[in-house]
Amino acid sequence: MDLEHCIISYLVGTEVRLGLVIRGGNDRLQVRGETDRTERVTPKTLLVSHGPASGNEASAMQQVRERIVACQEEVDIELLWETLLDGQAEAEVSFADMANEYFGSARPEQVAAIAQAVLDDPVRFQRKGANMAPRSREEAAEILELRAKRAEKAKQREAEELWLAEALKKPGPEPVAVPEEFEPFIQKCLDFLMLGCNSDIIPMLAAARPKETPRKVALMVVEHTGRLPEGADAFLLENGIHAGFSQAVLAAAAEIAPYQPDDRRRDYSGLVAFSVDDADTREVDDALSVVWEGDETVVGIHIADPAFFVHKDDALDRVAAERPLTLYLPSTTVTMLPERIGCDLASLEAGVLRPSLSFEVRFAPDGEIRDWSFGGAQVKVRHRLDYEQVDAMLAGTEEHEVAAAARALVPITDRLRAERLAAGGFELNRPELKVHVADDEIEVKFIAANTPSRRLVSELMILANRLTAEYALRHDIPIIYRVQDPPSQPVKTLVDYDPIAFINEVRKIKRTRLSTHPQPHTGLGLDLYTQVSSPIRRYADLVIQRQVAAHVEGEPFPYTLEELFEVVGTVDRTSSQNRALEREENRHWLLEHVRRNLMDQVLTAVVVQQNGRMLFAELEAIGERGLLHVRQPVKIGDRVNVRIKDIRPKQSEFILEVV
């Protein structure tokens, strides 16, 4: 049939359109529609032809449209649907048959009118190819009910959006009231924050404050409404960190029995072993021992062995892999392992027998290493000491059972350190501020990083890690190495802290990174380096312990190279995130400490950086940098007296002005 210059009705989705065929064809028609848009129509989408356009084409098409509209006004779609159901029509009915059923004829305008009416009612009719089928009464009722529920949900969502906008406004002295209808919304916010649930409210939270994270917005909601649970750490919640463990993980930890003596392990329980940590340390990773045999000083470096309790791919191992570093924050510590393991069974607590990975290093009188070995062992720490106690022993102001052993380690570790620095290593010492927050009380304490006791312990841990790397390379054990590429320029060791010199030297240093290939660690001055000394607090250390222990015991390696790559990726990402979070939270509480205690005082700061017209100075009281306002010229390195002009701890910002 030649349809050129004919007016036709055709289907586009659920719309019946009217158009004039301007070019015909066997399989496709070119049609100009009522809006002058040209479209292509296939035989499948062609509905009916209204005949050739006579006279003025636009006028002819308008007349057809008027006839279709007149027919549409006659259509009672519910009557048509009931008629088809009562007549037990076939599953599929053509538009022409429907028109015959309803109008008693199937003129083109009637077919087009019926088609549009049926397509507009997906509740009672469903598309079946080129035809339609009436839905059953039950199916139509279900759809109507579903639509009603969706409409109610949309209405509720709209109400929630309006209430959310109000709740996020700056709160007054009293918490924002929560109408009963919005209690489920508050609960979803809490579940999202406390449990990490992937909630359907996330898009709404994101839309309410596009510049904030959904977690931040959820936290604002529960804070403004007074619904933040007592003792909850807002910083952890905002950053998606869950300090606790699931009931399943806690149950798995509770089932683990304490270590029992094992004659297959080297027995160091008779030695006078001692640990040296900060006074508040709960995860004791390492301990030391010293004995003398002939002219040799035999140093024991005993590392905790959590792998004895935590096995690859068990519940405890999986949770450690998900949070592969203990996170130290002013208000709390988020441990890698449950306390029963990390702070009890695997921790080298004084007075109890514990499994260990122990190094036995034999030193000549001049401090040279003559021989060393390591393997699975058991040790009973006799003394738990803090750094201040050991510093007093080394200074000769305090006597103790291990004082002679501690003093004997000084020349040994001094030689180890000197050899590293001579090989190109460097040290950049900067005082560490330790911030502790409890019951809204802020305690700030400076910790010198290069005290004799800290240098001693650090050097022996570096030695244990270095020896492990050498053993792994010698025996072709796949492990994770810690590497650092050479700096852009030679780096000078800074014994005493100077902020300008520190910044200048840090700029030269390349970041340390993890690798499965042995490479030098320039900063330490070592050809090889790994880390096994903190397996309770670092998942990568635990993994490496398992690898080397398997070789020592003649067992298959627990990790393939591909699995080590996965560990490297996870640890790298988490390490960066943890460092950023620790810096952010420490700075926040430091600034809050300053806001509460130092606002009206004259303080000393050092001008450390210029960025365009902006000057930055480091406040000596806290070692943090803020924007400096000046009325007279200053230069980098100047020490100036300042007052705090403005401080915003939550934004991690403060402004200084020269007095």
C-alpha positions as CSV (number, residue, x, y, z in Angstrom):
1,M,0.0,0.0,0.0
2,D,1.4,3.4,-1.1
3,L,1.1,5.7,1.9
4,E,3.0,8.7,0.5
5,H,1.2,11.9,1.3
6,C,-1.1,10.0,3.7
7,I,-1.9,11.1,7.2
8,I,-1.0,8.3,9.7
9,S,-1.1,7.5,13.4
10,Y,2.0,5.8,14.7
11,L,3.4,4.7,18.1
12,V,6.4,6.2,19.9
13,G,6.7,4.5,23.2
14,T,3.3,5.0,24.9
15,E,2.4,8.0,22.8
16,V,0.2,7.9,19.7
17,R,1.5,10.5,17.2
18,L,0.0,12.0,14.1
19,G,2.0,12.7,11.0
20,L,2.2,13.1,7.2
21,V,4.1,10.6,5.2
22,I,6.5,12.6,3.0
23,R,8.4,9.6,1.6
24,G,7.3,6.0,1.4
25,G,9.3,2.8,1.4
26,N,8.9,-1.0,1.9
27,D,10.3,-1.1,5.4
28,R,10.4,2.5,6.6
29,L,8.4,5.7,6.2
30,Q,9.7,9.2,6.5
31,V,7.0,11.2,8.4
32,R,6.6,14.9,9.3
33,G,4.8,15.2,12.6
34,E,2.5,17.9,13.9
35,T,5.5,19.8,15.3
36,D,7.3,19.7,11.9
37,R,9.8,17.2,13.3
38,T,10.7,14.4,10.8
39,E,10.7,10.8,12.1
40,R,11.1,7.4,10.7
41,V,8.2,4.9,11.1
42,T,8.5,1.1,10.7
43,P,5.6,-1.2,9.9
44,K,5.6,-2.4,13.5
45,T,4.9,1.1,14.9
46,L,2.4,2.1,12.2
47,L,-1.0,2.1,13.8
48,V,-3.5,3.3,11.1
49,S,-3.7,5.4,8.0
50,H,-6.3,8.2,7.9
51,G,-6.0,8.5,4.1
52,P,-4.4,11.0,1.8
53,A,-4.1,14.6,2.8
54,S,-6.3,16.7,0.6
55,G,-5.9,20.5,0.2
56,N,-3.8,22.2,2.8
57,E,-1.8,19.5,4.6
58,A,-1.7,21.3,7.9
59,S,-5.4,21.9,7.9
60,A,-6.1,18.3,6.9
61,M,-4.0,17.0,9.8
62,Q,-5.8,19.4,12.2
63,Q,-9.1,18.0,11.1
64,V,-7.9,14.4,11.8
65,R,-6.6,15.5,15.2
66,E,-10.1,16.9,16.0
67,R,-11.8,13.7,15.1
68,I,-9.4,11.7,17.3
69,V,-10.0,14.0,20.2
70,A,-13.7,13.7,19.8
71,C,-13.5,9.9,20.0
72,Q,-11.2,10.1,23.0
73,E,-13.8,12.0,24.9
74,E,-16.2,9.2,24.4
75,V,-13.9,6.5,25.8
76,D,-14.6,5.2,29.3
77,I,-11.5,3.2,29.8
78,E,-12.8,1.3,32.9
79,L,-15.9,0.3,30.9
80,L,-13.7,-1.0,28.1
81,W,-11.6,-3.0,30.5
82,E,-14.6,-4.5,32.3
83,T,-16.1,-5.4,28.9
84,L,-13.0,-7.2,27.8
85,L,-12.7,-9.1,31.1
86,D,-16.4,-10.1,31.1
87,G,-16.1,-11.2,27.5
88,Q,-13.2,-13.3,28.5
89,A,-11.1,-11.7,25.7
90,E,-8.0,-13.4,24.5
91,A,-4.8,-12.5,26.3
92,E,-3.8,-10.2,23.5
93,V,-6.2,-7.8,21.8
94,S,-5.4,-5.5,18.8
95,F,-6.3,-1.9,19.0
96,A,-8.7,-2.4,16.1
97,D,-10.5,-5.2,17.9
98,M,-10.8,-3.0,21.0
99,A,-12.3,-0.2,18.9
100,N,-14.8,-2.6,17.3
101,E,-15.7,-3.9,20.8
102,Y,-16.2,-0.4,22.2
103,F,-17.5,1.7,19.2
104,G,-19.0,-1.1,17.1
105,S,-16.6,0.0,14.3
106,A,-12.9,0.5,13.8
107,R,-12.5,3.8,11.9
108,P,-8.9,5.1,12.0
109,E,-9.7,7.9,14.4
110,Q,-11.5,5.4,16.7
111,V,-8.5,3.1,16.7
112,A,-6.1,5.9,17.4
113,A,-8.3,7.2,20.3
114,I,-8.6,3.7,21.8
115,A,-4.9,3.1,21.5
116,Q,-4.0,6.3,23.3
117,A,-6.5,5.7,26.1
118,V,-5.3,2.1,26.6
119,L,-1.6,3.1,26.6
120,D,-2.3,5.8,29.1
121,D,-3.6,3.2,31.6
122,P,-0.8,0.7,32.5
123,V,-2.8,-0.3,35.6
124,R,-5.6,-2.0,33.6
125,F,-3.7,-2.9,30.4
126,Q,-0.2,-4.2,29.6
127,R,1.7,-4.0,26.3
128,K,2.2,-7.3,24.4
129,G,4.2,-6.5,21.3
130,A,2.0,-4.5,18.9
131,N,-1.1,-5.4,20.9
132,M,-2.4,-5.0,24.4
133,A,-3.8,-7.3,27.1
134,P,-6.2,-6.5,29.9
135,R,-4.8,-7.2,33.4
136,S,-6.8,-9.3,35.8
137,R,-8.8,-7.5,38.5
138,E,-6.4,-8.8,41.2
139,E,-3.3,-7.7,39.3
140,A,-4.8,-4.2,38.7
141,A,-5.6,-3.9,42.5
142,E,-2.0,-4.9,43.4
143,I,-0.7,-2.2,41.1
144,L,-3.0,0.4,42.5
145,E,-1.9,-0.5,46.0
146,L,1.7,-0.3,45.0
147,R,1.1,3.1,43.5
148,A,-0.6,4.3,46.6
149,K,2.4,3.1,48.7
150,R,4.8,4.9,46.4
151,A,2.8,8.0,46.6
152,E,2.7,7.8,50.4
153,K,6.5,7.2,50.4
154,A,7.1,10.2,48.1
155,K,5.0,12.3,50.4
156,Q,6.9,11.1,53.5
157,R,10.2,11.7,51.7
158,E,9.1,15.3,50.8
159,A,8.1,15.9,54.4
160,E,11.5,14.5,55.6
161,E,13.4,16.8,53.2
162,L,11.6,19.8,54.6
163,W,12.1,18.8,58.2
164,L,15.8,17.9,57.5
165,A,16.4,21.4,56.1
166,E,15.0,22.9,59.3
167,A,16.9,20.5,61.6
168,L,20.2,21.4,60.0
169,K,19.9,25.0,60.7
170,K,22.0,26.5,63.5
171,P,20.6,24.9,66.6
172,G,19.4,27.0,69.5
173,P,19.9,26.2,73.2
174,E,17.4,23.4,73.1
175,P,17.6,20.3,70.9
176,V,15.5,20.3,67.8
177,A,12.2,18.5,68.4
178,V,11.6,15.3,66.5
179,P,8.0,14.6,65.5
180,E,7.0,11.0,65.8
181,E,6.7,10.6,62.0
182,F,10.4,11.4,61.7
183,E,11.7,9.0,64.4
184,P,12.4,6.3,61.7
185,F,14.6,8.9,59.9
186,I,16.6,9.6,63.0
187,Q,17.1,5.8,63.6
188,K,18.4,5.5,60.0
189,C,20.9,8.3,60.7
190,L,22.1,6.5,63.8
191,D,22.3,3.1,62.0
192,F,24.3,4.7,59.2
193,L,26.7,6.3,61.7
194,M,27.0,3.6,64.3
195,L,26.7,0.4,62.2
196,G,27.8,1.6,58.8
197,C,24.5,0.5,57.2
198,N,24.1,1.4,53.5
199,S,21.0,3.5,54.1
200,D,18.5,4.7,51.6
201,I,18.7,8.2,53.3
202,I,22.2,8.8,52.0
203,P,21.1,10.6,48.7
204,M,18.8,12.9,50.8
205,L,21.7,13.7,53.2
206,A,24.0,14.4,50.3
207,A,21.4,16.7,48.6
208,A,20.7,18.6,51.9
209,R,24.4,19.7,52.2
210,P,26.3,19.1,49.0
211,K,29.5,20.4,50.4
212,E,29.5,18.0,53.3
213,T,29.8,14.2,53.4
214,P,26.6,12.3,54.1
215,R,28.2,11.1,57.4
216,K,28.8,14.7,58.4
217,V,25.2,15.6,57.7
218,A,23.9,12.6,59.6
219,L,26.1,13.5,62.5
220,M,24.7,17.1,62.5
221,V,21.1,15.7,62.5
222,V,21.7,13.5,65.6
223,E,23.7,16.2,67.4
224,H,21.1,19.0,66.7
225,T,18.3,16.7,67.9
226,G,20.2,15.6,71.0
227,R,20.2,12.0,69.9
228,L,24.0,11.3,69.8
229,P,24.5,8.4,72.2
230,E,26.5,9.1,75.4
231,G,30.1,8.3,75.0
232,A,30.0,8.2,71.2
233,D,33.0,9.7,69.5
234,A,31.7,12.2,66.9
235,F,35.1,12.2,65.0
236,L,35.1,8.4,64.6
237,L,31.4,8.4,63.5
238,E,32.0,11.2,60.9
239,N,34.9,9.3,59.4
240,G,33.2,5.9,59.4
241,I,35.5,4.3,62.0
242,H,33.9,1.7,64.3
243,A,35.9,1.3,67.4
244,G,34.1,-1.8,68.5
245,F,33.9,-5.3,67.1
246,S,30.9,-7.4,66.1
247,Q,29.4,-9.9,68.5
248,A,30.7,-12.7,66.3
249,V,34.3,-11.4,66.4
250,L,34.1,-10.9,70.1
251,A,32.7,-14.4,70.6
252,A,35.6,-15.9,68.5
253,A,38.1,-14.0,70.6
254,A,36.5,-15.2,73.8
255,E,36.8,-18.9,72.7
256,I,40.6,-18.7,72.3
257,A,42.5,-20.3,75.2
258,P,45.6,-18.8,76.7
259,Y,49.0,-19.9,75.6
260,Q,50.4,-23.1,77.2
261,P,54.1,-24.1,77.4
262,D,55.3,-25.6,74.1
263,D,58.6,-27.5,74.1
264,R,58.9,-27.1,70.3
265,R,59.6,-23.4,70.9
266,R,62.8,-21.9,72.2
267,D,62.4,-21.2,75.9
268,Y,63.5,-17.8,77.1
269,S,61.2,-17.8,80.1
270,G,64.1,-18.0,82.5
271,L,65.7,-14.8,81.2
272,V,65.3,-11.4,82.9
273,A,63.3,-9.9,80.0
274,F,61.9,-6.4,80.1
275,S,59.6,-4.3,78.0
276,V,59.9,-0.6,77.5
277,D,56.8,1.4,76.4
278,D,54.8,4.5,77.1
279,A,53.1,4.2,80.5
280,D,49.7,3.9,78.9
281,T,50.6,1.3,76.3
282,R,48.3,-1.7,76.3
283,E,49.4,-3.6,73.2
284,V,52.9,-4.7,74.2
285,D,54.6,-5.8,71.0
286,D,58.2,-6.3,72.1
287,A,60.6,-7.0,75.0
288,L,64.4,-7.2,75.4
289,S,66.8,-9.4,77.3
290,V,70.6,-9.3,77.8
291,V,73.0,-12.1,78.9
292,W,76.8,-12.4,78.7
293,E,78.5,-15.5,77.4
294,G,82.3,-15.3,77.4
295,D,83.2,-12.0,75.7
296,E,79.9,-11.9,73.8
297,T,76.8,-9.9,74.7
298,V,73.7,-11.9,73.7
299,V,70.8,-9.6,73.1
300,G,67.3,-11.1,72.9
301,I,64.7,-9.1,70.9
302,H,61.3,-10.7,71.6
303,I,58.4,-9.8,69.4
304,A,54.8,-10.8,70.2
305,D,53.4,-13.7,68.2
306,P,49.6,-13.0,67.6
307,A,49.8,-15.4,64.7
308,F,49.7,-18.2,67.3
309,F,46.1,-17.1,68.1
310,V,44.9,-15.5,64.9
311,H,45.1,-17.8,61.8
312,K,44.9,-16.7,58.2
313,D,41.3,-16.2,57.0
314,D,39.6,-16.8,60.4
315,A,37.1,-14.3,61.8
316,L,39.8,-12.4,63.7
317,D,42.2,-12.3,60.8
318,R,39.4,-11.0,58.5
319,V,38.6,-8.1,60.8
320,A,42.3,-7.3,61.2
321,A,42.7,-7.2,57.5
322,E,39.8,-4.7,57.3
323,R,41.3,-2.4,59.9
324,P,45.0,-3.1,59.4
325,L,46.4,-0.5,61.7
326,T,45.7,0.4,65.3
327,L,44.4,4.0,65.2
328,Y,45.6,6.3,68.1
329,L,43.4,9.3,68.7
330,P,43.2,11.7,71.6
331,S,39.9,10.4,72.8
332,T,40.2,6.7,72.1
333,T,42.3,3.9,70.6
334,V,40.8,1.9,67.8
335,T,42.7,-1.4,68.1
336,M,43.4,-3.7,65.1
337,L,42.5,-6.8,67.2
338,P,39.9,-7.3,70.0
339,E,41.3,-6.5,73.4
340,R,41.3,-10.1,74.5
341,I,43.9,-10.8,71.8
342,G,45.8,-7.5,71.4
343,C,45.9,-6.3,75.0
344,D,45.8,-9.7,76.7
345,L,46.6,-13.1,75.2
346,A,49.2,-11.9,72.6
347,S,50.5,-8.9,74.5
348,L,53.9,-9.5,76.2
349,E,52.5,-8.7,79.7
350,A,54.8,-9.0,82.7
351,G,54.6,-12.2,84.7
352,V,52.9,-14.5,82.1
353,L,54.2,-16.9,79.6
354,R,53.6,-15.7,76.0
355,P,54.5,-17.0,72.5
356,S,57.0,-14.9,70.7
357,L,59.1,-14.5,67.6
358,S,62.5,-14.1,69.2
359,F,65.8,-12.9,67.8
360,E,69.1,-13.9,69.5
361,V,71.9,-11.5,68.4
362,R,75.5,-12.1,69.5
363,F,77.7,-9.0,69.7
364,A,81.5,-8.8,70.1
365,P,83.0,-6.5,72.7
366,D,83.3,-3.7,70.1
367,G,79.6,-4.0,69.2
368,E,80.0,-5.9,65.9
369,I,77.4,-8.6,65.2
370,R,79.1,-12.0,65.2
371,D,76.0,-14.2,64.7
372,W,72.2,-14.1,65.0
373,S,69.3,-16.5,64.8
374,F,65.5,-16.3,65.3
375,G,62.5,-18.5,65.5
376,G,59.3,-19.3,67.4
377,A,59.9,-19.0,71.1
378,Q,58.2,-18.4,74.4
379,V,59.1,-15.7,76.9
380,K,58.0,-14.4,80.3
381,V,58.6,-10.7,80.7
382,R,59.8,-10.0,84.2
383,H,59.6,-6.2,84.2
384,R,57.3,-3.8,82.4
385,L,59.1,-0.4,82.3
386,D,58.4,3.0,80.8
387,Y,60.8,5.2,78.9
388,E,61.3,7.6,81.8
389,Q,62.4,4.7,84.1
390,V,64.9,3.5,81.6
391,D,66.2,7.0,81.0
392,A,66.8,7.3,84.8
393,M,68.7,4.0,84.7
394,L,70.9,5.1,81.8
395,A,71.6,8.4,83.6
396,G,72.6,6.5,86.7
397,T,70.0,8.0,88.9
398,E,68.0,4.8,89.4
399,E,69.1,1.3,90.1
400,H,67.1,-1.7,88.9
401,E,67.6,-5.4,88.2
402,V,67.9,-4.6,84.5
403,A,69.9,-1.4,84.8
404,A,73.2,-3.1,83.8
405,A,71.5,-4.8,80.8
406,A,70.0,-1.5,79.7
407,R,73.4,0.3,80.0
408,A,75.1,-2.5,78.1
409,L,72.8,-1.9,75.1
410,V,73.8,1.8,74.8
411,P,77.2,1.3,73.0
412,I,75.7,-1.5,70.9
413,T,72.8,0.6,69.7
414,D,75.0,3.7,69.3
415,R,77.2,1.7,66.9
416,L,74.2,0.4,64.9
417,R,72.9,3.9,64.6
418,A,76.3,5.3,63.6
419,E,76.7,2.7,60.9
420,R,73.2,3.5,59.4
421,L,73.9,7.2,59.3
422,A,77.3,6.6,57.8
423,A,75.6,4.6,55.0
424,G,73.4,7.6,54.1
425,G,70.7,7.4,56.7
426,F,69.3,10.5,58.4
427,E,67.2,11.5,61.4
428,L,64.8,14.5,61.6
429,N,63.9,14.8,65.2
430,R,60.8,16.8,66.1
431,P,59.1,16.9,69.6
432,E,55.9,14.9,69.6
433,L,52.8,16.3,71.3
434,K,50.7,13.7,72.9
435,V,47.1,14.7,73.4
436,H,44.7,12.8,75.7
437,V,41.1,13.7,76.1
438,A,38.9,12.2,78.8
439,D,35.6,13.5,80.2
440,D,36.1,16.7,78.1
441,E,39.4,17.3,79.9
442,I,42.4,17.9,77.5
443,E,45.9,16.8,78.6
444,V,48.8,17.9,76.3
445,K,52.3,16.6,76.9
446,F,55.5,17.0,74.9
447,I,57.4,13.8,74.2
448,A,61.1,14.0,73.2
449,A,61.6,11.6,70.3
450,N,65.4,11.2,70.8
451,T,65.8,10.3,74.5
452,P,68.4,7.6,75.2
453,S,65.8,5.0,76.0
454,R,63.7,5.7,72.9
455,R,66.8,5.6,70.7
456,L,67.9,2.3,72.3
457,V,64.5,0.6,71.7
458,S,64.0,2.0,68.2
459,E,67.5,0.9,67.1
460,L,66.9,-2.7,68.3
461,M,63.5,-2.8,66.5
462,I,65.2,-1.6,63.3
463,L,67.7,-4.3,63.7
464,A,65.1,-7.0,64.1
465,N,63.3,-5.7,61.0
466,R,66.5,-5.5,59.0
467,L,67.5,-9.1,59.9
468,T,64.1,-10.4,58.9
469,A,64.5,-8.7,55.5
470,E,67.9,-10.2,55.1
471,Y,66.6,-13.7,56.0
472,A,63.7,-13.4,53.6
473,L,65.9,-12.4,50.7
474,R,68.5,-15.1,51.5
475,H,65.8,-17.8,51.5
476,D,63.7,-16.4,48.7
477,I,60.6,-15.8,51.0
478,P,57.9,-13.6,49.5
479,I,57.4,-10.7,52.0
480,I,56.5,-7.0,52.0
481,Y,59.5,-4.7,52.1
482,R,59.4,-1.1,53.3
483,V,61.4,1.0,50.9
484,Q,62.4,4.7,50.4
485,D,63.9,6.1,47.3
486,P,66.9,8.5,47.5
487,P,66.1,12.1,48.3
488,S,66.3,14.9,45.7
489,Q,69.3,16.3,47.6
490,P,71.4,15.1,50.5
491,V,69.4,15.3,53.8
492,K,71.1,16.5,57.0
493,T,70.4,14.8,60.3
494,L,68.7,17.2,62.7
495,V,69.4,16.3,66.3
496,D,67.8,19.4,67.8
497,Y,64.5,20.6,66.4
498,D,64.4,23.7,64.3
499,P,61.2,24.4,62.4
500,I,62.8,26.1,59.4
501,A,65.6,23.5,59.0
502,F,63.0,20.7,59.5
503,I,60.8,22.0,56.7
504,N,63.7,22.4,54.4
505,E,65.0,18.8,55.0
506,V,61.5,17.2,54.8
507,R,61.0,18.8,51.3
508,K,63.9,16.7,50.0
509,I,62.5,13.3,51.3
510,K,60.6,10.8,49.2
511,R,57.7,9.0,50.9
512,T,58.3,5.5,52.2
513,R,56.3,2.9,50.4
514,L,55.5,-0.9,50.6
515,S,56.8,-3.2,47.9
516,T,57.1,-7.0,47.4
517,H,60.5,-6.4,45.8
518,P,63.7,-5.8,47.9
519,Q,64.9,-2.3,47.6
520,P,66.9,0.1,49.9
521,H,65.4,2.2,52.6
522,T,67.5,5.4,52.1
523,G,66.2,7.2,55.2
524,L,67.4,4.4,57.5
525,G,70.6,3.8,55.6
526,L,69.8,0.1,54.9
527,D,69.9,-2.0,51.8
528,L,66.9,-4.0,52.9
529,Y,64.1,-3.3,55.4
530,T,60.8,-4.8,56.4
531,Q,58.7,-4.6,59.6
532,V,57.7,-7.4,61.9
533,S,58.1,-5.6,65.2
534,S,54.5,-4.5,65.7
535,P,52.3,-7.5,64.7
536,I,49.6,-6.6,67.3
537,R,49.2,-3.2,65.8
538,R,50.1,-3.6,62.1
539,Y,48.5,-6.2,59.9
540,A,51.4,-6.2,57.4
541,D,53.8,-7.2,60.3
542,L,51.5,-10.1,61.2
543,V,51.5,-11.3,57.6
544,I,55.3,-11.1,57.3
545,Q,55.7,-13.0,60.6
546,R,53.6,-15.8,59.2
547,Q,55.7,-16.0,56.0
548,V,59.1,-16.2,57.7
549,A,57.8,-18.5,60.5
550,A,56.5,-20.9,57.9
551,H,59.9,-21.1,56.3
552,V,61.6,-21.6,59.7
553,E,59.2,-24.4,60.5
554,G,59.5,-26.0,57.1
555,E,55.8,-25.4,56.2
556,P,54.3,-23.9,53.0
557,F,54.1,-20.2,52.7
558,P,50.6,-19.0,53.8
559,Y,50.6,-16.1,51.2
560,T,51.1,-16.1,47.5
561,L,52.7,-13.1,45.8
562,E,49.3,-12.0,44.6
563,E,47.9,-12.1,48.1
564,L,50.8,-10.0,49.4
565,F,50.0,-7.4,46.7
566,E,46.5,-7.2,48.1
567,V,47.8,-6.7,51.6
568,V,50.2,-4.0,50.3
569,G,47.3,-2.1,48.6
570,T,45.1,-2.3,51.7
571,V,47.8,-1.3,54.2
572,D,49.0,1.6,51.9
573,R,45.5,3.1,51.7
574,T,44.7,2.6,55.3
575,S,48.1,4.0,56.5
576,S,47.5,7.2,54.6
577,Q,44.0,7.5,55.9
578,N,45.0,6.8,59.5
579,R,47.8,9.3,59.5
580,A,45.5,12.0,58.1
581,L,42.8,11.2,60.7
582,E,45.3,11.2,63.5
583,R,46.8,14.5,62.4
584,E,43.3,16.0,62.0
585,E,42.0,14.9,65.4
586,N,45.2,15.8,67.2
587,R,45.2,19.3,65.7
588,H,41.5,19.7,66.6
589,W,42.1,19.0,70.3
590,L,45.3,21.0,70.4
591,L,43.5,24.0,69.1
592,E,40.6,23.4,71.5
593,H,43.2,23.3,74.3
594,V,44.6,26.6,73.1
595,R,41.1,28.1,72.8
596,R,40.4,27.2,76.4
597,N,43.7,28.1,78.0
598,L,45.9,30.4,75.9
599,M,43.7,32.9,74.1
600,D,44.7,36.0,76.1
601,Q,48.4,35.1,76.5
602,V,51.4,36.5,74.6
603,L,53.0,33.5,72.9
604,T,56.1,32.9,70.8
605,A,55.9,31.8,67.1
606,V,58.4,31.3,64.3
607,V,57.6,32.5,60.8
608,V,58.0,29.4,58.7
609,Q,56.4,29.9,55.3
610,Q,55.1,32.4,52.8
611,N,52.5,31.6,50.2
612,G,51.9,34.7,48.1
613,R,50.8,37.4,50.5
614,M,50.0,35.0,53.3
615,L,52.4,34.3,56.1
616,F,52.4,31.2,58.3
617,A,53.9,30.9,61.7
618,E,54.5,27.9,64.0
619,L,53.2,28.4,67.5
620,E,56.0,27.0,69.8
621,A,53.5,26.1,72.5
622,I,51.9,23.4,70.3
623,G,54.1,23.0,67.3
624,E,51.3,23.8,64.9
625,R,51.1,26.4,62.1
626,G,48.5,29.1,61.6
627,L,48.0,32.2,59.5
628,L,50.0,35.2,60.7
629,H,48.7,38.8,60.4
630,V,51.5,41.4,60.6
631,R,51.7,45.2,60.4
632,Q,55.4,45.4,59.8
633,P,57.7,43.4,57.6
634,V,58.9,40.0,58.9
635,K,61.0,37.3,57.2
636,I,61.2,33.5,57.3
637,G,62.9,32.4,60.5
638,D,61.9,35.4,62.7
639,R,60.6,34.7,66.2
640,V,57.7,37.0,67.0
641,N,55.5,37.5,69.9
642,V,51.8,36.9,69.0
643,R,48.3,36.6,70.3
644,I,45.6,34.4,68.9
645,K,43.2,36.6,66.9
646,D,40.8,33.9,65.9
647,I,40.6,30.1,66.4
648,R,38.2,27.5,65.0
649,P,39.1,24.0,66.3
650,K,36.4,22.3,64.3
651,Q,37.7,23.8,61.1
652,S,41.3,23.2,62.2
653,E,42.2,26.8,61.7
654,F,43.7,29.6,63.8
655,I,45.0,33.1,63.1
656,L,47.8,34.9,64.9
657,E,48.6,38.5,65.1
658,V,51.9,40.1,66.0
659,V,51.8,41.9,69.4
